[in-house]
Amino acid sequence: MVTVLFVTQIVLTVVLTVLVLLQKSSSIGLGAYSGSNESVFGAKGPAGFLVKATFTVGLLFVLNTITLGYLYNKSHNQSVIDTMKSESGTIPSAPVLPTTPAAPAAPAAPQAPSGE
């Protein structure tokens, strides 16, 4: 499902980019190449149609982004530790170290001679 949404996201991105570039602006953009299409879209030309199509594709793009983010986070919110299987079902205890025999006591420090 996530793969289908990724492909849809790429297609919507390309279509939205083309629709925005086809609209006329102060610098004309790519709309200069669609000047002969005015009779196809009616008396107002392609402006009304392109605005509605851009709004629709933009809305689909936002909805697809939200859905993709939700599903991707839901499916990838697991840790590797969650999928590990333990053999005995319990955590093994630490190994017991062998005890060493008690070390001999250190000799006492020599006493300083008394002043008597």
C-alpha positions in Angstrom: 0.0 0.0 0.0 2.8 2.4 0.8 4.5 1.7 -2.5 1.2 2.6 -4.4 1.0 5.9 -2.4 4.7 6.7 -3.2 4.0 6.2 -7.0 0.8 8.3 -6.7 2.8 11.0 -4.9 5.3 11.2 -7.8 2.6 11.3 -10.4 0.7 14.0 -8.5 3.9 16.0 -8.1 4.6 16.0 -11.9 0.9 16.8 -12.8 0.8 19.6 -10.2 4.1 21.1 -11.5 2.8 21.0 -15.1 -0.5 22.6 -14.2 1.2 25.4 -12.3 3.6 26.1 -15.2 0.8 26.2 -17.7 -1.1 28.9 -16.0 -0.6 32.5 -17.2 1.2 34.8 -14.9 2.8 38.2 -15.1 5.8 36.6 -16.8 3.6 34.3 -18.9 5.5 31.1 -18.0 4.6 28.1 -20.2 1.2 29.5 -20.8 2.5 31.2 -23.9 2.5 27.8 -25.6 -1.2 27.2 -25.0 -2.6 30.3 -26.5 -4.5 28.5 -29.2 -6.5 26.4 -26.7 -8.9 29.2 -25.8 -11.8 27.8 -28.0 -11.5 24.4 -26.3 -12.0 25.7 -22.8 -14.7 28.3 -23.5 -14.8 32.1 -23.7 -12.7 32.6 -20.6 -9.9 30.4 -22.0 -8.0 27.8 -19.9 -7.7 30.0 -16.9 -10.8 28.8 -15.0 -10.1 25.2 -15.9 -6.5 25.3 -14.9 -7.2 26.9 -11.6 -9.8 24.3 -10.7 -7.6 21.5 -11.9 -4.6 22.9 -9.9 -6.8 23.2 -6.8 -8.1 19.6 -7.2 -4.6 18.1 -7.8 -3.2 20.1 -4.9 -5.9 18.9 -2.6 -5.2 15.3 -3.7 -1.5 15.9 -3.2 -2.0 17.1 0.4 -4.4 14.2 1.3 -2.0 11.7 -0.2 0.9 13.2 1.8 -1.0 12.9 5.1 -2.1 9.4 4.3 1.4 8.3 3.3 2.9 9.9 6.4 0.4 8.1 8.7 0.8 4.7 7.1 4.6 5.0 6.8 4.9 5.9 10.5 2.5 3.2 11.6 4.4 0.4 9.7 7.9 1.6 10.6 7.3 2.4 14.3 8.5 -1.1 15.3 12.0 -1.9 16.6 14.1 -4.9 15.7 14.0 -5.9 19.4 10.2 -6.3 19.1 10.6 -9.0 16.4 13.3 -11.0 18.2 12.4 -14.5 19.6 14.1 -15.6 22.7 14.9 -19.3 23.0 13.9 -19.9 26.6 11.6 -16.9 27.1 13.7 -15.5 29.9 16.7 -13.4 30.1 19.9 -15.4 30.9 21.6 -14.5 34.1 25.2 -13.3 34.2 27.9 -16.1 34.5 29.1 -16.8 38.0 32.8 -16.0 38.4 34.9 -18.5 40.3 36.0 -17.4 43.8 39.7 -16.9 44.5 41.2 -18.0 47.8 41.6 -15.2 50.3 44.9 -13.4 49.9 47.3 -13.5 52.9 47.1 -10.5 55.2 49.7 -7.9 54.6 52.4 -7.5 57.3 51.9 -4.7 59.8 53.9 -1.5 59.3 57.0 -1.2 61.5 56.6 0.8 64.7 58.6 3.9 65.2 61.0 3.7 68.2 59.7 5.5 71.2 61.7 8.3 72.7 62.3 6.6 76.1 
